[in-house]
């Protein structure tokens, strides 16, 4: 477990890092225009909250496929409803819509009362959702610090952490989300931070899911097969999905991706260009397809591993904690926190905008109007600060209420239940939203009736039981007892169904809402304002076709509207907007005449981008109706905002006029509406030639006729250019004039129609380009010459390298081929030397025999070292890594070196370790053999082999109490042919290659080697190997005594088979000296004859060579002997063939393996082991 304050610190540091990412996004993102679509697409993944991260796994653990609607809904909307999304964005951009409340209110006459209803419903619905995110953070915090998810709400440190995070999120949201009053302003820093968190939570979920799935049960298919038969999970495969529930959840998810305030904000407000939505159409569904890959494996794995004793919502953190993967648990916690934090930030910004625009600002504006009637004193900047601060206060209140709410969520069992309840609340907007787009008879009264009935039903069936279930007062809970089993029962409201209370409440509330909406819209007629603002009409030029002639003008004059707009947005921007209106409508405004409703709608859209749609509607209503208010009073409400925007407008005007490029803007009719003086200067137009509404076709024809477009046919060139404009695609052209001037023209389409063009004089660039081109041509000739020379040298080098590699491989093949032939006579010599040593014991020739045996042993070691160093240097030695028990390797080394320890009278101690490691057993054994050989050579009486665990690494160590290694010589002991100066009498035992070979093998294995030494005290050699968490069969513990394998073999009967008669004779002599009875033969036919001549011979052991003269091998001879005697007789394969396949087949049969040349002590120890294990097996049987 992780300490509470440590985890709290990590969490706070992570949130601080998100601050840093947002800061970088604000300062750098404007320089990445090509990547905006990627940030936009990833920001849409704010949809994946902690419900997707934690709760979806919990859903799958309860009902295997119940989580799918959460992902299928958005995928269907983006796949099949692309035109719907594009239409919503287009309408919202046209009308400066910034919230779902304004969008719904727009269709129904921009009704403020309807906007208020939608806002209140959204706040009530989303507050539990935000609280759920905070709860998920506290839940993860509690698991990591206490090992359990229980009592999260009561955990003081967890609650404090949640409070600190809530405060930091409030600060973050205020800093990066409410810096400007204009809510249509983009927030690049915040979007970059959200996109970063989207990537982080996806990577974290896939990483944790993949590691857990493959580390416990081996993979997805293995989990699936095992879960089908497991007692806890087998029932999940028998469950049937209720089609009504499944379909309703898909519809909820489809509505949520549009109506959730945070999704609407990201999708609409942060949309900058057409390519954003086009590319998000495939990237966002791809993200949603990747996210749930490991949901089912995690749910099944957690259910089986914990046997149903742990909450499924916590599996993503609990499983790594249970397996000891604390770092992986921390990754899961950070990923879940990212999902929660991003949702909280975006939801809070969206809700605060809705609250300020639709609830607070209209009230403030009314009060301000009343005060202005009494006191007409204007306070600069006061109203701007007031409106902005209301949004900031709303953010703080939302997060504070969510924090209080999350404390009460401690008794809610699953995150999914809270998520579904919130989506059901937002789902009440579905009938109104669908009516906006597809049903022309939909009207405000029908929406209000349906929304009121649906919201009340939702609250009664889902929210009320939730609160009372938390321990409400008895005076309130009696109601539930009284209405139980009646049609008023919240769990079975209106009618009985087989659905659970949650899904019943969702279905009933939506049904009541839809019924009220249909009946209300059918019985009540739409008013004119609703028809005007229908999205079907908004996309048409003529919005007045629904109006009777007497209603096509308003009571306010055009001059009044212009004055009102000036106070809000500044004089220059207001004038430009009204000129633009004149241009697109091809008419000159008479400012003294009453304003047309088209001009009123145009002014309303202009104001909506600053103070919201509902507030703009209120001000226009007050201005046009003139009810108890003066127009000047209305305008003075936002003087402070007007001053700020006037300053911004002036700065923008100065910037455009001082830019080195010419700039023009065309409307959707391809008429000029904006240009700067640089444009006029470049083309030198006659005075008054360029004016607002000038057709671009006339301008192009005029320029072509003057020869400014090159040698072209004027009308053909004009037709070609106009066709490019009609396609609506960006394009670029260069105009080359006779005086050498080159003008680059870049034309880009605008959202909603029109084009912006830039004109850049690139004459110096083209001249420099020509000079560079000429220089480049001369350089290419020189480069080609040098390239040919270099190619010749490279070819010679490659040939020399190939010859060197061929020579090296030939050397390696020669040494490998010769090893078998060299080992055979050396093996025979060792056997005869061992026999001679036994015969001459206690005679004057004993020392000579010992010297002979020592010399042969040294020759054997030198031959092995030379072969090994040759293979390692040639790069033909590769690692074949797998998982194996360290106890097995230590057991083999104990057998091999026990006889040497007894011979040299050294205490050899082995500390058995049963950990599993991941390495190449054969190569690792070679490293330890070299370590042990070196230790026995220099030890003063004690050698120890053991292992120490250091985290995920196991340090295998060989200790001795020898003379030690001076510090200045530690770096050279791993070099070839290097030996220490002391113990000169041992110099002849090798060439100094043992540690060099160990170092090269460690490099192949990617293991670290180290050495520590103390002069006159001893040395420890270490090799570090990774631990593998996998259960293995525990081997019998081996004694640390060196005498356990030294047992008498006297009287045992042995069969020897070797095609080399010299080796066979030496082996028989040695075995007879040890008191064993032998039957020997060079092949199977002769062995059969020998056995037939001795029918009473019952072998206790078989010693056999691998390569025999009769085209058979030793393993087949062992099989024939087992068949002959009808039992499995212990056997040892003695061969110079070190092929890994031969070794594996030998050990798989339970046959011992010894490499030639044979060490008598090792042979005797292995013979004793094989016989003792066979006798022990008989006793057990």
PEKAMO-V356093 format. One line per field, one symbol per residue. ss: DSSP state (2 for helix, 1 for strand, 0 for the rest). psi: psi as a letter, one per 30 degrees, with the letter a starting at -180 (. if undefined). burial: I if it has 9 or more other C-alpha atoms within 8 Angstrom, else O. A space follows every 50 residues. Layout:
# PEKAMO-V356093
ss=???
psi=???
burial=???
This chain:
# PEKAMO-V356093
ss=00022222222222222222222222222220222222222222222002 22222222222200000222222222222202222222222222000002 22222220000222222222222222222222222222222222220000 00000222222222222222222222200000000002222222222222 22222222222222220002222222222000022220000022222222 22222222202222222220000222222222222222222222222222 22222200000222222222220002222222222222222222222222 22222222222222222222222200000002222222222222222222 22222222222000222222222222200222222222000002222222 22222222222222222220000222222222200000022200000000 22222222222222222222222000022222002222000000000022 20111112222222222220222222222222222000000001112222 22222222222022222222222220000022222222222222222222 22222220000111110000111110222222200000000000122222 22222000000002222222222222200011111100000111111110 00001111111022222222222222222222222222222222222222 22222222222222222222222222222222222222200000022222 22222222222222222222222200000001111222222222222222 22220011110000011110222222222222222222000111111111 00111111110000002220000000000000022222200002222222 22222001111111000111111111100000000000000000000000 00111110002222222222222000111110022222222220000000 11110010000012222222222220000011111000022222222200 0111100002222222222222222222220
psi=lkkeeeeeeeeeeeeeeeeeeeeeeeffffghffgeeeeeeeffgfejaf eeeeeeeeeefejegffeeeeeeeeeefefheeeeeeeeeeeeeghkfle eeeeeeehghkeeeeeeeeeeeeeefeeeeeeeeeeeeeeeeefffglfl heffjeeeeeeeeeeeeeeeeeeeeffhflfjffklieeeeeeeeeeeee eeeeeeeeeeeeeffegfleeeeeeefffkfefefeffkkkjeeeeeeee eeeeeefefkeeeeeeeeegkflefeeeefefeeeeefeeegegeeeeee eeeeefhgfkkffgefeeeeeffgieeeeeeeeeeeeeeeeeeeeeeeee eeeeeeefeeeeeeeeeeeeefeejgkkjkfeeeeeeefeeeeeeeeeee eeeeefeffffkeleeeeeeeeeeeefffeeeeeeeefjffkleeeeeee eeeeeeeeeefeeeeeeeffhlkefeffeeeegkglffkffhkelklgll eeeeeeeeeeeeeeeeeeeefefklkleeeeegkffffflejfgffklef ggllfkleeeeeeeeeeefleeeeeeeeeeeeeffhlkkjfflkklfeee eeeeeeeffegleeeeeeeeeeeefhjhkkeeeeefeheeeeeeeeeeee eeeeeefglflkklkkafghkkfkllfeeeeefhllkgeklkfkkfeeee eeeeffgfgailjeeeeeeeeeeeeffgkklklkjjlfgfkkkkkjkkll kglllkkkjkjgeeeeeeeeeeeeeeeeeeeeeeeeeeeeeeeeeeeeee eeeeeeeeeeeeeeeeefeeeeeeeeeeeeeeeeeeeeegkglfgeeeee eeeeeeeeeeeeeeeeeeeeeeefgfklkiklklkfeeeeeeeeeefeee eeeghkjjkkjkkglkljajeeeeeeeeeeeeeeeeeflgfkkkkakkki bgkkjkkjklhaflkleffffffglkhkllflhffgefflghfeeeeeee eeeefhkkklkklkkgeakkkkkkkkkkikklkklkkkkgkggegilkgk flkkkkjkfjeeeeeeeeeeeefggkklkklfleeeeeeeeefifgjjkf lkkklejlfhgaleeeeeeeeeeefhljkklkkjlfjgkeeeeeeeeffg klkkkkkkkeeeeeeeeeeeeeeeeeeeee.
burial=OOOIOOIIOOIIOOIOOIIOIIIIIIOOIIOOOOOIIIIIIIIIIIOIII IIIIIIIIIIIOIIOIIOIIIIIIIIIIIOIIOOIIOIIIIIIIOIIIII IIIIIIIIIIIIOIIIOIIOIIIOIIIIIIIIIIIIIIIIIIIIIOIOIO OIIOIOOIIOIIIIIIOIIIOIIIOIIIOOIOIIOOIIIIIIIIIIIIII IIIIIIOIIIOIIIOOIIIIOIIIOOIIOIOIIIOIOOOOOOOOIIIIII IIIIIIIOIIIIIIIIIIIIIOOOOIIOIIIIIIIOIIIOIOOIIIIIII IIIIOOIOOIIIIIIIIIIIIOOOIIOIIIIIIIIIIIIIIIIIIIIIII IIIIIIIIIIIIOOIOOIIOIIIOOOOOOOIOIIIOIIOIIIOIIIOIII IIIIIIIIIIOOOIIIIIIOIIIIIIIIIIIIIIIIOOOOOIIIIIIIII IIIIIOIIIIIIIIIOIIOOOIOOOIIOOIOOIOOOIIIIIIIOOOOOOO IIIIIIIIIIIIIIIIIIIIIIOIOIOIIIIIIIIOIIOOOOIIOOIOOO OIIIOIIIOIIIIIIIIIIIIIIIIOOIIIIIIIOOOOOOIOOIIIIOII OIIIIIIIIIIIIIIIIIIIOIIIOIOOIOIOIIIIIIIIIIIIIIOOIO OOOOOOIOOOIIIIIIIIOIIIIIIIOIIIOOOOOOOOOOOIIIIIIOII IOIIOOIIIIOOOIOOIIOOOIOIOOOOOOOOOOIIIOOOIIIIIIIIIO OOOIIIIIIIIIIOOIOOOOOOOOOOOOOOOOOOOOOOOOOOOOOOOOOO OOOOOOOIIOOIOOIIOOIIOOIIIIIIIIIIIIIIIOOIOOOOOIOOII OIIIIIIIOIIIOOIIIIIIIIOIOOOOIOOOIIIIIIIIIOIIIIIIII IIOOOIIIIIIIOIIIIIIIIOIIIIIIIIIIOIIIOIIIIIIIIIIOOO OOIIIIIIIIIIIIIIOOIIOOIIIOOIOOOOOOOOIOIIIIIIIIIIII IIIIIOIIIOIOIIIOIIIIIIIIIIIIOOOOOOOOOOOOOIOOIIOOIO OIIIIIIIIOOOIIOIIIIIIIIOIIIIIIIIIOOIIOOIIOOOOOOOII IIIIIIIIOOOIIIIOIIOOOIOOOOOOIIIIIIIIOOOOOIIOOIIOOO IIIIIIIIOIOIIIIIIIIIIOOIOOOOOOO
